[in-house]
Amino acid sequence: MSYQYILYEEQDEIGILTLNRPDKRNALGIAAEQEMIDCLNDAARRHAVKVIILKANGPVFCAGHDRAEILNRPLSEIRRLFQTSFTLMTTLRSIPQCVIAEVHGIAMAGGCHLAAGCDLIAAGRDKAQFGMTGLIYSYNCTTPTVAVSRCVGSKKCMEMLMTAKLYSAEEAREMGLVNWVFPDAELHERTLEVARDIAKSSKYAIYMAKQNFYAQWEMTEWQAYMFAKEMMAQQGVSVNATEGFTAFIEKRPPVWNDDTF
């Protein structure tokens, strides 16, 4: 598939989705977000890759939503823009691949939301920055609050909203938003190493780990345990778990059946 605002390629078991509007600081709009949704859904349907890296061209990872699609637009159009954003975020959560945001520069407002909505985040030590900057424009980052608050907690998220400041990669890691901080020059290769390490497992295991995590996330503790024990039982009789345990006991590399889920 060809796209106007993004690039996509697959290398072995890793997909690489690249935001490609550097002249607009990779601003998000309906067309750009719809291309991402289509790309992710296509990758999910084919399931040729186990991990997808989401990165960007140009000096900025993503400056948030395109102000031209908000300023002086009717309510119905702005609502449509954020409905598309909602669909993108739920798509990131629901596809079977693990999605890693590779953040090399500023990720602000909707860009911070996009990174936080991915399953994992790798960031460049010197140039990556994260922030919910909406109050600068008297425009609260309500949608980014959803994903970011679930990463950093209520008080830190409120701080980010009220100060509208940018946080370094190390600060973002300390608050729980970022998983890994790598030297800028090594960011892509180190992120690929993480992706390859994850891809050593079966498609089934990656899918179940991701879906089960999000399913239990907002349950009560009792509900989560009730759900988890049933998932453990079902996965225990799966083809790939059987192969994984058998290979461990026999001290040999496992051979996954990636046609089975």
HUVENQUI-V43535 format. One record per pair of residues at least 12 apart in sequence whose C-alpha atoms are under 7 Angstrom apart, sorted by the first residue. I is the first residue (numbers start at 1). J is the second residue. Records with the same first field share a line. If there is no record, write none. Layout:
# HUVENQUI-V43535
I = J  J
This chain:
# HUVENQUI-V43535
3 = 35
5 = 19  20  21  32
6 = 18  19  20
7 = 19  20
13 = 48  49  50  51  199
14 = 49  50  51  52  195
15 = 49  51  52  53
16 = 52  53  54
17 = 53  54  55
18 = 54  55  56  57
19 = 55  56  57
20 = 56  57
22 = 57  58
25 = 60  62  63
26 = 61  62  63
27 = 62  63  64  65  66
28 = 64  65  66
29 = 65  66  69  81
30 = 81  84
33 = 84  85  88
34 = 84
37 = 88  91
44 = 95  96
50 = 97  98  199  203
51 = 97  98  99  195  199
52 = 97  98  99  100
53 = 99  100  101  102
54 = 99  100  101  102
55 = 101  102  103
59 = 105
60 = 105  106
61 = 103  104  105  106  107
62 = 106  107  108  111
63 = 106  107  108  109  110  111
64 = 108  109  110  111
65 = 110
89 = 117
92 = 117  118
96 = 207
97 = 206  207
98 = 119  206
99 = 118  119  120
100 = 118  119  120  121
101 = 115  118  120  121  122
102 = 121  122  123  191
103 = 122  123  124  128
104 = 123  124  127  128  184
105 = 127  128  129
106 = 128  129  130
107 = 129  130  131
108 = 130  131  132  133
109 = 131  132  133  134  141  144
110 = 144
112 = 130  131  132  144
113 = 144  147  148
116 = 147  148  177
117 = 147
120 = 179
121 = 178  179  180
122 = 178  179  180  181  191
123 = 169  178  180  181  182  187
124 = 169  181  182  183  184  187
125 = 169  170  181  182  183  184
126 = 184
128 = 168  169
129 = 166  167  168  169
130 = 166  167  168  172
131 = 160  164  165  166  167
132 = 160  161  164
133 = 161  164  165
134 = 164
135 = 164
136 = 164
151 = 176  177
152 = 175  176  177
169 = 181
202 = 256  258
203 = 258
204 = 258  261
240 = 256  257
